[in-house]
Amino acid sequence: MTVRARILPALRAGRVVVVDRYLFTPLGEVLIQRVPAETRAVVEPLIACFPAPDLSVFTTVSAREASARVRRRAAERDDPLGLDVYEQRVDAFRRLASSNGGLLLDTTRGSAAPFKT
């Protein structure tokens, strides 16, 4: 609904639209989940409704660093997810970036270098 009601009309009006990670996050989640065929049959055609971006920027870190960052959050200090789950997630998002021609920036050492890029 957001794509149809807000993004496409803005693009048609010649405006620049910046969309944060929440555009690709659900798509990445579908890649890493064992989603039933019926769900994929519904979701995959919806993906074609998203306008192709002129520029996609994705950030990445190692699975170990992603896990550590989550566990540094007070509410998620006891995160039960194993390193293997983070490895699957990182791999899925890297594949998503690659398949969408996205610029992949490593944020392991912070955000200064990626912002400079």
Buried (B, 14 or more C-beta within 10 A) or exposed (E): EEBEEEBBEEEEEEEEBEBEEEBBEEBBBBBBEEBEEEEEEEBEEEEEEBEEBEEBEBBBBBBEBBBEEBEEEEEEEEBEBEEEBBBBBBBBBBEBBEEBEBEBBEBEEEEEEBEEE
